[in-house]
């Protein structure tokens, strides 16, 4: 949501469901912005791994959860950020599917 807002892409809705967090937003104006928005969540998960690992007691478990979540979100499963990124990188220049 923050990446979309920073790139001036209107966000209509943000929420949590059983499948995780989701956003409903307008399409970005270019492929680069679509890739940046899709990569922002998994990248945040991966960036949090090291700082969380040093928290006492449950930091290690939370760090591991963020690591797994970041990696799984980058795998091109249906409706994942990874699949969206892969599609954006494979689409013709200037086209946003």
C-alpha positions as CSV (number, residue, x, y, z in Angstrom):
1,X,0.0,0.0,0.0
2,X,2.8,2.4,0.9
3,X,4.6,1.7,-2.4
4,X,1.5,2.3,-4.4
5,X,0.8,5.5,-2.6
6,X,4.4,6.7,-3.0
7,X,4.1,6.0,-6.8
8,X,0.8,8.0,-7.0
9,X,-1.3,4.9,-7.6
10,X,-4.7,5.2,-6.0
11,X,-5.4,2.5,-3.3
12,X,-9.1,1.7,-2.9
13,X,-8.9,-0.9,-0.2
14,X,-6.4,-2.6,2.1
15,X,-7.1,-5.6,4.3
16,X,-6.3,-9.0,5.8
17,X,-7.9,-12.3,4.9
18,X,-7.0,-15.9,5.4
19,X,-4.7,-15.7,2.4
20,X,-2.8,-12.8,3.9
21,X,-2.7,-9.1,3.2
22,X,-4.3,-7.6,0.1
23,X,-4.7,-4.3,-1.6
24,X,-7.3,-3.3,-4.2
25,X,-5.8,-0.5,-6.3
26,X,-5.8,1.1,-9.7
27,X,-3.2,-0.1,-12.2
28,X,0.1,1.7,-12.3
29,X,1.0,3.8,-15.3
30,X,4.0,1.7,-16.2
31,X,5.5,-1.8,-15.8
32,X,8.3,-0.6,-13.6
33,X,5.8,0.8,-11.0
34,X,3.8,-2.4,-11.1
35,X,7.0,-4.4,-10.4
36,X,8.0,-2.1,-7.6
37,X,4.6,-2.3,-6.0
38,X,4.5,-6.1,-6.2
39,X,8.0,-6.5,-4.9
40,X,7.6,-4.1,-2.0
41,X,5.8,-6.6,0.3
42,X,8.2,-9.5,-0.1
43,X,11.2,-7.2,0.0
44,X,10.0,-5.8,3.4
45,X,9.7,-9.3,4.7
46,X,13.2,-10.1,3.7
47,X,14.6,-6.8,5.1
48,X,13.0,-7.5,8.5
49,X,14.7,-10.9,8.9
50,X,18.0,-9.7,10.3
51,X,16.7,-7.1,12.8
52,X,14.0,-9.5,14.0
53,X,16.5,-12.3,14.5
54,X,18.1,-10.3,17.4
55,X,14.9,-9.8,19.4
56,X,14.9,-11.8,22.6
57,X,12.7,-14.9,23.0
58,X,10.5,-15.0,19.8
59,X,12.6,-12.9,17.5
60,X,14.1,-16.0,15.8
61,X,10.7,-17.5,15.0
62,X,9.3,-14.2,13.7
63,X,12.4,-13.7,11.6
64,X,12.0,-17.2,10.2
65,X,8.3,-16.5,9.4
66,X,9.3,-13.4,7.5
67,X,12.0,-15.2,5.6
68,X,9.6,-17.9,4.5
69,X,6.8,-15.5,3.7
70,X,9.2,-13.3,1.6
71,X,10.5,-16.2,-0.4
72,X,7.1,-17.8,-0.9
73,X,5.6,-14.5,-2.1
74,X,8.3,-14.3,-4.7
75,X,7.6,-17.8,-6.1
76,X,5.3,-17.5,-9.1
77,X,2.3,-19.3,-7.6
78,X,-1.2,-18.2,-8.8
79,X,-2.2,-14.8,-7.4
80,X,1.3,-14.3,-5.8
81,X,3.5,-11.2,-6.1
82,X,6.1,-13.4,-7.8
83,X,3.7,-14.3,-10.6
84,X,2.7,-10.7,-11.1
85,X,6.3,-9.6,-11.2
86,X,7.1,-12.3,-13.7
87,X,4.2,-11.3,-15.9
88,X,5.2,-7.7,-15.8
89,X,8.8,-8.5,-16.8
90,X,7.6,-10.7,-19.6
91,X,5.1,-8.3,-21.1
92,X,5.9,-6.1,-24.1
93,X,7.5,-2.7,-23.3
94,X,4.9,0.0,-22.5
95,X,2.1,-2.5,-22.0
96,X,0.6,-3.1,-18.6
97,X,-1.7,-6.1,-18.7
